[in-house]
Amino acid sequence: MVQINRRQALAATAGVATLAHAPSGLAQTASVSTVDLAPRERLSLDFDWRFALGHARDPARDFGFGANQRTFAKAGATAANWRVADAAQADFDDSAWAPVTLPHDWAVTLPFVNNPDYRPSGKPDDEDLRAAHGYKPLGREFPDTSVGWYRKTFALPATDAGRRLSIEFDGAFRDTTVIVNGYVLEREDSGYSPFRVDITDIANVGGDNILTVRVDASLGEGWFYEGAGLYRHVWLVKTAPVHVPQWGVFVRARTDGTVEIDTDLVNESAVPAAFDLSHAVLEASGKAVLAVAPATGRLPAWQRQSLSQTVTLVAPDLWSLENPHLYSLVTEVKVGGAVVDRFVTRFGVRAVRFDPDLGFFLNDRPVKLKGSCNHQDHAGVGAALPDALQVWRLEQLKSMGCNAYRTSHNPPTPELLDACDRLGLLVIDETRRMSSDPTSMDELERLVRRDRNHPSVVLWSIGNEEPQQGTARGARVARTMKRLVNRLDPTRGVTAALDSGFGEGITEALDVIGFNYRHEKMDEFHTRFPTLPIIGSESGSVVTTRGEYARDEARSYVPAYDTDHPWWATTAEKWWSHAADRPWMAGGFIWTGFDYRGEPTPFNRWPSISSHFGALDTCGFPKDNYFYYRAWWRSEPLLHLLPHWNWEGREGQPVAVWAHSNCDKVELFLNGKSQGVRAVVPNHHVEWLVPYAPGVLEAHGYRNGKLILRARRETAGPAAALRLTADRVRLKADGQDVAILKVEVLDAKGRPVPKADDLVAFDVAGPGQVIGVGNGNPTSHEPDVASQRKAFNGLAQAIVRTRRGEPGALRITASAAGIKSSTVILAAEAGL
């Protein structure tokens, strides 16, 4: 290891007073996004792919893969009896394959398939195992839809000669074989871990290259919908032989301004290299606020070295929930006086700690964790979420008052953590498998190396409800995993989510223990283990269907009141009132923020295809419990009234009316007549039993005796019009940006029609396309990739993506038979 002496590590003591040693061209940079990384290049490979289904059993239908026992006999062979697969050959005709853009999830395009062999057992936890993955035809039983092939041609200019070339996959589901120019270069089992493929020796520099990827989703990793295919981004990376490797910079910044920088350098050439290494810290505006004097060293051929430096950032702006301030460290490498590499690492300056008596602290300020667990899944697109949709989903959670996110139960896509850094959300970052075998440890190492610079990440999670959680064997595994995490990142603690064995097994290895439910056991545990901090790693798990207010076994719906939950769970109100009253409980993470495909508790059978756990449905439309959390997780006054007021045929019958509010008192009126005043107990709802009569249900919220809020529910007439709105009106014409469109069904007076199920068609004129539709209905078997969708309880959604390099106006119209259509106009702009 090359150690940097104190004089070399001196930073500019006045912040920007001495920038002579800043990497060239950085002092006047306008913004971080425009930092010139040349000669390094990181180029998207998301476009211009072709896709086709293969076959898990029949080589003839799997493009010859595994046609004989010679699959791996001769690397790069082109002869028909030696080649790895027909689809990997340069002359293969893929014109009949479907054109796709990444991220891409082929599972979401498959039909829903019932399980004719399922026989209910009558036991309380009985389930059809196919329901857990949303009844998509993936697995050993479905060989014709469980394997997908991707092909792409890309050119490398002659100027790339002498450079190191690699392809980085942010993740693929699952069992991925990467073939470049007929050579099998990588096989990756994990469906969630990022992986890198060095193509330098195999690449056709100065010509075309064939990238072929076979993805086999026959075997799953979870008990929920996981998607299939290249559902995350893919990148082509070009560097000089001497460069910073993937995830090669680790920044540890303390609130006193101390910044420790660990930098890895590699020399992937046959010639030793003398190098100069320098860093500059930039504000988000691009202004350089700190320069680090260059360090020098010599890197032998084909070697890797680490360099450690400690500098001081004067009066740093701290990263917090209210001000998620980010810095960028720009690392520059010179060889022979010439810049050969630049590398950007974003980081934040903050301090986190868990106190067993007082909970969680961020920058020495107490913060109650108001979190949610979430899978990577959304209506219309499945697991292949566009980056803008990731951001939009986080914004919906923040609007609810959520300040934390648990990546259940696997490494997230990098863009999600980038968004959490920017938006100010705290993260529990979770590995997929709790095991100390080499593969699982390698996946854990990749997770920590990739994510340890994110200020949003506050805990590493090594397991979730694991079979060995309460055993001595589990303790050994946990200790081994923790040793690795501590070696890679000594700044954060380790947790795991337990649903039994509290105080036993892996408990001793944890810095923070996670309770999945079982909140009734927390008080006793805290008494027995007073020095171990506690979080609710999964909390609530109330089941609700948006817009439904009675349990309907035939349609597999549960009421949206906060009443129904599995035996092992609680209502939202019960768990949060418990957590809010206990300062030693650091907070909790509701199961879940959003509904997701699969795990359709309590109806784990056909026709249910998605969960009911979310505070928002699969489209991100809020359910009523969203407003419970918003009332108690945010400070501004709120008054939300439920249910709707269309109960035709139930005139005179009592209807339960609830209000979620943080006002002092709420008074309810029906057609102007008071139904009574209810005092609001903190962290609880108020309710009335009201005989139904059509008209206007109105609630008044009071604080300190003053009327401050009103909420209304009116009896609506038949559907007369649609209202179409978009989350944004300006988009990037980059072929990746998306708009999230909401359709509401209204009556002639503009009131929402709560039970409307009209079929809505979407038409796009201009440079864009509908890539997915949804409505939040947990039993709908309509296709997700389509241009139409029925409304569910008055709402539907479409996701529209721009076209790469095609700016212009997008005119999107939603229409339905017999009612007035609605149109929005969006602008796709170049260089936005």
N, C-alpha and C positions, 0 to 999 in steps of 0.2 A: 504494500500500500504506500502510495506517495503521500507524505504528510506536508502540509503547507505551513510555513513558519508564520509568526505573528506579523512580521513586516509585510510579507506578501499578501496576507489576508486583510490588511487595513482597508476599510471602506472609506468612502468620502464622508468625513465627519459632519459636514454641513448638508448632507443629503444629496444635493445636486451641485455642490460647489466644485468638485473635482471629478470630471467625467473623462479625463484623458485616457483612462484605462478601460472605459466602456467598450464593449464590442463595437466594431466599426459599423456605422450607419444606424445606430440605435438611439442616439441621444435625441434626435429630432423626429422619431417615429410618431406618426399621427395616432395610431391605435394599435393595440396588441394584435388584432386580427390581420393587420397589414405588415407585420414583421416579416422581413425577407429571410426565409430559411435556407436559401440557396447556399451551397449546392445541393443540400438535402431536398428531396421532393417526397410528398405524401399525397398520392393521387387517388381519387375515388374510382373504384371498379364496380360501382353499383349499376351502371347502365349497360344496355345492349347485350343482355343475356338471353339465351334460349333455354327452355325448360321442357322436359318430358318425364312422364312416369316410367319407371323401370319395373322390375319384378324381383321379389325377394327369393323366389324358388326356381324360376325358369330362366336359364341363361339366354335362351333365344329371345326372350322378351325383355331381357336386361342388357341388351346391346352387346352381347357376347361376354359380359363380365363373368368370370368363373366358368367359362365354357369347357375348360379342361383343367388339368392339374398343373398347368404351366403359368398360371396368372402372374406369379412373381418370379418366374424362372429367369427371364432375360429382360433386364431393365431397358426400356425404350424401344423394344422390338416392334417392328411394323408388319412383319409377315403375319398372315391371317392365323396361322397355327401357333403363334408365339405372343401376339399382342395382348395387352391387358384388357382391352375392350375396344369394340368397333367405334364407339362414340368418342374415344380419346384420340382418334386418328385425324390428321390434318385434312384428309379428303372426305371425311364423313359429311353427309348431307343432312344438316339439321334444319332445313327450311320448313319442314312440317312441324317443328317444335314451336311451342308458344313463346312469343317475346315477353320478357318480364323485366321489371326493375326491382332491385333490392332496396330495402328489405322485402322478402317474399316468404309467405307461409302457404305451402300448397294444401295443408290440412284444412284451412278455412274454406277452401273451394270445394271440398268433398261433401257428398250428401250425408245426412244423418241416417244411421243404420241401427235398427232395433236388434236386440239380442233375443232370438227365439228360444234359447236354451235357459234363460233365467226363470227360476221358480222361487217365488217369495218364501222365506222360511218362517215368517211371522215373528222373528226376534226383533227387539227394539232397534238394534243397529244394523238391521238387514239392508243390504245394498246390492245392486247390480254393478259389478266391477266396471262394466263398460260405461256406466253413467259417470264414473269419476273423471273420464276424459271427454265427456260431452258427446258420446255416441258417434264419434268420428271413426271411420274404418281404417284405423292404424293398428299395427301389431302383427304377430305371427299368423293370426287367422286371416289377415287381409294382405297377402303378398302382392297383389296387383296395385295397391294404392299406398304402400308403405315405403317405397323406394323412389327417390327423385334424382334426376340427372340435370346438371346445369353445364352449359357450354358458353364460352366467350372467347373471342379473338381480340388480342391487343397487340399493338406494335411497340417495339422498342427502337429508338433511333440509334444510329451508329455511335453517337456521342456518349451513349451509356457504357461503352467499352471501358473496362477497368473499374466500374462501380459495383458496389454490392447491391443486389436486387432481392427483394422479398415481398411476399404477399401476407398481409395481416388480416385474419378473420376475427371479427369481434365476437363471433359465436355462430354455431350452426347446429341444428337439431336433426339428426344426431348421427353418430358413427360415420364420420365424414372421411372420404378418401379423396385426396387432392392429386390430380394428374396434370402435369405440365409437359406439353410436347411429347406425350406418350409415356412419360416417366412417372411412376407413383412416388411422390415426394413426401407425403405425410398421411398418417391415419390418426384421427382424433376421435376418441370415444365420447367425450363430454358434450352434452347439448348446451352448455352454458359458458364454459371457460373460453377465453380468447386464446388463439394460437397463431403462430408465425411459421411461414414456410419459406426457406431460403431457396431461391430459384437461380442463383447466379450461374452455377455451372451448366444448367440445362437451358437457359434462356437463349433465344435467337436474337442477338443484338444486331440491329440493322435490318430486322425483318419482323414477320408476324409470329405470334405465339398463341398456342391453343391451350386454354385453361379449362379443364374438365373436372367437375366435382360431382361425386356420387354421394348422396346422403341417404342413410338408411334409418328410418324412424320406427323400425319393427320393435325395438326394445325401448321402454320409457325409463324415466328417472324419477318421476313424480306421481302423485295421486290426483292430479288436476290436469287440465288441458295444457299441453306443452307446445303445440304447433309442430311444424315439420319444414325443414329446408334451410336456406340461407336467409334467416329471418333477422340478421343483423348486418351491419355494414362490412364491406370488404375493401381493403386498401392495397395499393402498390407503393412500396417504399424504396427509394433509391438513395444511397449514401456513398460517400467516399470510403475507402478501406479503413481509415481511421475515423471513428465516429462514436457517438453516444448510442448504446444499444437500446432496444425497446425497454421502456420503464427504467431508464438508466440514471435518473436523477431523483434523489429523495431529499426533500426540504422539510426541516423541522424548525418551525418558527415559534418563539415564545413571546409572551405579551410585553416583556421588557425590551424587546427589539433584538434579542439574540437570534441569529439565524444560522443553523447548522446545515451545510450542504454536502451531501455525499454524491459523488459523480463517478459513474462507471465509464471507462473508455475501452474500446476494443481496437485492435489492429488486425484486420483480416487481410493481411498481405504477407508476402515473403520477405519484406524489407523492414528492418527496425525503423522506427520513426521518432524523431524528437518533436515534441508538441508544446504548444502554449494553450493553456485553458483559462478562460475568463468568463465572468458572469456579469450581468446587469439586471437589476430589479426594476420593473416598469409598473407604473400605475395603469389602471384600466384605460386611461386616455392615451397611453403610449409614452408618457413622460418618464424619463429615467430618474429614479430617486436614490439609487445606490449602485455603485460600481465596485467590483471586486478586482484587486490587482491580479494580473495574470500569474498563474502558476506554470512552471515548466517541468518537463520530465521526459523520459525516454521509454517508449513502449516497444518491447521486443515483438518480433514477427509472430503472428497468430496467438497473441496473448491478450488478456483482459486485466485491467488494473482499476483500483478504486482510489479516489482522492477525497479527502475530508477537509472541509474549510469551515471556519466559524467567523461570522462577520456580525455587524450591528446595524440594524435598520432604525434610524432615529425617529422617535415618536410615531410608531406605526399606527395605521388605522386598523382597528380590530374587526375581524369578521364576526358578525352577530346575526341574529334573526331579523333585527330591524334594519341593519346595515351590513349586508353580506359582501363586505369589501374584499376584492380579490387583487392579488399581485401576480405578475408574471416574471419568472426567472428565465432570462434568455442566456443560454450557455453557448459559448463560441469556442471552436477548436481550430487552431492553426497548425499547419505543418509547413516548414520552410518559409514562414512568413505569410503564407496564403491561407485564407479561410477555407477549411474543408468541411465544416459541419456547423450547423446551428440547431438548437433544440430548445423548445419552450416548455416550461413546467409552470402551471398555475397553482397558486397556493394561497392560503389565508393565514392570518395571525390570530390565534385564539387559544384559550385554555379551557379544557373540560375536565371535570372530575365528578365522581359519584360518591356521595357521602351517605353512610348507612343510617344516619339519623335525620339528615336534612334533604336528601334527594340529590337531584342533578344540578350542577352549576356550570354555566357558560360564562367565561371571563369573570369568575367570582360572583356572578349574580344567579340566584336560584331561578330555575326554569322547570316548570312541570311539563313533562313530555306528554304531548297530546298527539299521539301518533296513529298511523294506520299501517296495516300489512297489505301488500298488494302483489298480485301476479302480473306478468307482462302479457296482457291480453285485453283486447278492446273489440267492441262490435264492428263488424265490417272487415277488419284487417287481421284478426286473430293475434298471433304473437309478433307479427311484423309491423310494429308501431313506427310510423314516421316520427322524426325528431320533434316536429312541431306538435304532434299529438301527445308525445311524452310531456312536453312543457304544459300543454293545455290541461292535462290530467292533474299535474301537480298544482296548477293554479286553482282547479276546482277544490282540491283538498285544502289548500291555503284559505280559500274563501270560507270553508267550513270552520276554520280556526286551527286546522292541523298544523303542527310545527315539526313533525318527525315522520319518518318513513322506514319501514322494515322491508328489506328486499326478499320477500318470501318466495320460495325457499332456495334461493340460488343466486349466483353472481348476477348483478343487473347489467343491462347494456350501459356502456360508458356515458352515453349522452344523458341518461337519467341522472347520474351523479353530477355531471356538468351542470345540469339544470338545477339540482338541489343546491349546489354551490352558489349559483347566481341568485336563486330565489330565497335562500335562507331557510333551508329545511335540514334537520338533523337526521342522520341515517344510521341504522344498524345494518351492516353489510354482511351477508350470510353466504357461506359456502354450501355446496349442494350435498356433499356426502360426509358423514362423520365416521371417518376411518383413518387409520394410520398406515394403510398400504401405500406403496409408492405412487400409484396413480392419484389417489385422493390427496396425498400430501403435495403432489405436484400441482393439482388444481388449486389447493389452498394457497400455495406459494404464488401462483400466477394472480390470484385474486388480490392478495395483500400487496404485491409489488405494483400491480396496476393502479390500485385505489388509495394507496397510503398518502398521497399528496392532497387528497380532497378534504378541505376543512369541514365539509358536511358530515363526514364519517366519524362517528364517536365511539362505536363499538364494533368488534368483529364477533360474529356469531358462528360457532362451530357445529351447531346441531339443532334439530327440532324434533322433539318427542321421539327420541331414538330408543330402540329396544334395549340398549345397554346403559341407558342414562342412570339407572340406580344400582349399577353393579361395579365390582372391583375392576373388571375388564374395561368397562366404560371409562373408569377413572384413569386407567393406564393410557387408553387412547386419547382422552382429553388432555392429559399432561403432555403427551407427545405433540399433539397439535398446537397446544399453547406455547411450547418451547419454540416451535417454528415461527409462530406469529410474533412472539416477543423478540426473537432474533431479527426478524425483518422489520418490525415496527415496535419499538419500546415505548411509544407515546400513547397507545390506546389499550384499553382493557379487552378482555375476552368474556363473552357470555354464551349461553345456550338456553334454548327454550324447553322447559321441562313440563310434563303434565303428570308426573308421578316421581317417586324417589327423591322428594325434596329433603335435602340434608344428607343424602346418601350418594354413593357412586361418584358422578362427575362433579358434584357440588364443590368438593374441596379444590378443584382445579379452576374454578371460575372467579373472575373479579367482580362480576355482577350476575346474580341469578335471575333468570327469566321464568316467570310463572305463566304458563298457558292455562288461563282460567284458574280454577281452584282458589279464587280470591279468599274464600272462607278459611283457607289454611295459612294465609300470609301473616296474620297477627301472631300465631303460635310460632311460626318459623322465625319471625323477627325477634321474638323473645329468646329462642334457642340459639340463634346465630346473629347476635346484635351487630357484628362488624361486617356483615356481608350485605351490600346494597341490593335492592329489589326493584325490578320493573315488571309490569304486566306485559310480557312479550306477545301474548295474544289475549285480547279482552273482549267481552261482550258476546259476539257471535249470535246476536239476535237475528232471526230470519224474517224478512219482509218482502213483499212484492209491491212494486211501485203502483199506487193507484187502486189497490185492492184492500178491502176493509172487512173481509170475512174469510175464514179458512174454507178453501174449495178443494176437496180431495180429488174430485173428478178432473179439474183443470190444473191441479198441482200448484195452487196459489196459497200464500199465507197472508194474513192481514198486515197492513203497514203500521198499525199501532205497535208500540214497543212492548209486545206481550209474549211472542212465541220464540222459543229457543230450544236447542237440544239439551239433553239432561246434564251435559257437562258444562254448559255455558250459562250466561245470565243475560238479563236485559241491559240495554245501554245505560239506563238510569241507575240500575243497581250497582254495576261495576264502577261507573264514574263517580257516583256519590261516595262509594267506598274509597276510591283513590284520592279524591279531592280532600277528604277529611284526614288523610294520613300524610304528614310531611315527609316521613321516611320513605314512602313509596315514591319513587322517582317519576312515576307516571305510567302510561301504558299505550298499547298499540291495538286499536280495534281490529277485529277480524270481521270484515275487511273494509277498505275504503271504497272499492268498486266491486260489484258483482263480476264474476269471471266464469268462463266455460268450465263445465264439469262440477263435480262435488255438489249436486243439487239437493243437499239436505233441506228439508226432511223428506223429500220425494226422490230418493235415490233409485229411480226407475224411469222407464219410458213413460211419457214423452219428455220428461224434464232433461234439459241439456245445459243449464247453467245454474250457478249458485244464487241464493237469496241473501247472502250474508252482508252485502255492501250497504254503506250509507248512500251510495249512488249506484245506479244500475249499470249494465254493461256499456251503455252509451254515455255514462256520466251525467244522466238526468238525476237530480236529487230526489231521494225518497224523503219521507217525513222525518226519519231519524237524523238526517243531515241537519235539520233545523234544531233538533235537540242539542246536538253537539255545537252547532253555531251559537246557540243561546248561551252556552256555558263555557265555550272555548274562546269566545271573542268578547270584547268589552262593550261594543256599541249595542244599544237597545235593539231587541228583536221580538217580534210577535208573529208566530206562525199558527195557522188554524187548520185543523183537519177533522173530518174527511171532506170530500167534495159534497155538494148538496143536491145531487140528482138521485133520489131514491124513489122513483116512480113505482107505485104499487105497494109502498110501505107507509102510506099516509096514516098518521096517528101512532105508528109504532116507534118505540124508543130507538134512538141512534146515539151511540157514544161519540161525544165531541170532545176533542183534546185541543189544548193549546200548549205549544212549546214557547216559553218566554222567559226572559230575565228581568221583566218588569216586577214591581212590588205586588201588584194586583192585576187581575184580568176580569172584566165583566163581559158576559156573553149576551147577545140580543138575537132573537129570531123575529124577523119582520117588525123590528122596532120594540119588541117586548123583552124586557130583561129576563134572563134565565138564571141570574144570580152572579155574585161576585166571588172570586176565588183568590185567596192569598197564595202567592207563589213561594214555595219553600225552595231555597237554593238547590240547584242540581236535580230538580224534579219538575214534572209537568203538572198541569191542572186539567180537570175534566168535568163534564156535565153529561147527563142523560137527557136527551131532548126528543120529544115526540116530533116525528117528521111532518113538516108542512112545506110545500115549495115556496121559494122566495129568497130572502136574503138572510144569511147567517153572518153576524158581524161581532168581532171581539174588539174591546177597547183595553189598551194597556196603560197602566198608571205607574208613575214614579213620584214619590213624595207628594202624593195627592193630586198630581197633574196628569191629564190625559196626554200621552206622548206618541202613541201608536194606535193604528187601526188595522184590522185584517178582515177581509170579506170572502165569503163563499156564496155564490149565487147559483140558483137553479138555471142551468143553461138550456137553450133550445136545440133543435137539430143542427147538424153540421151545415155551415153555409160558406165557409171560406178557409183558406190556409194562410198561415203567416210564416214566412221563411226568413230566418236571420242567420248571420254568419259571425263567427268569433272575431274575424278581422276582415277588412276590406282591401288591404294591400298585402300581396304575397310576393315571394321571390320566384322569378321565372327560371328556377334551377332544376325542375323535374323532381324535386323532393318536398318542397313546401306544400302544406295542405291547409285548407279551410275546413272547419267543423261547422256544419250547417244543421240548424234545428228547425223542425217543422212542427207547428202547433195547429190543431184543428179548432176553429172558432165557430160560434153561432152567428146569427145575423147582427147581434149587438156587440160582437167582438169579445164575447166571453168564452173561455176555454170549455170545450165539450169533453167532460172527464172520461167518458167511455168510448170515445170515437175510435173506430178501427178501419177507417177509409184506406184504400190502397193508394199510396202516393207515388207518382212517377217523377223522376228527376231528369231534366234535360239540360245539357251544358252546351252552350254556343261559345266558341273561342278556344284558346289554347289551354285546355284542361280536361280532366275526366273524373268521373265518379269511380273511386277505387273500392268503396265499401259502403254498406248501408246497415242500419240496425234500428231497433225500437225498444230494447230492454225487456222484451217478453221472454221469460225463462223457459217457455215451452214452444217457442216459434221455431219451425223447421224451414222457414223461408231461406233462400240462399243469401249469404252475406255479400258476395261479389255479384252485384246486380245493379240495375238502375231504377229499381222500384222496391217499395217496402210498405206493408200495412202499418198504420199507426197503432200503437199500443197505449190504451188509456190516454189518447189524445196527442201522443208525441211520436216522432220518428226522427232519424238522423241520417245524414249523408256526409261522406268525407270526400272532398274534391282535391285532386292534386294537379299542380301546374305541369307544363311541359318544358323540358330543358331547352333553354335558349330561344323560347318563343314568348316574348312579352306581348301584352295586349289585354283587352277587356274580356272577362269571363261573365257571361250572362247565364245565370242558373235559375231555372224555373221549376217550381214544384206544382204539380197539378193532380187533381183527383176528380173522378166522375161526379158531375152534378153540383160541384161547388167551385167557388172562385179560386183561381190559381194565385200564386205569389212568386215574385222574382226579386233576386238580388244581383247586383253587378259588382264584381270584384276586379281589382287591377293586379295583373301579374307584371312585375317590373324587373328589368335587368339591373343588376348591381345594387339591389335594395339591401 
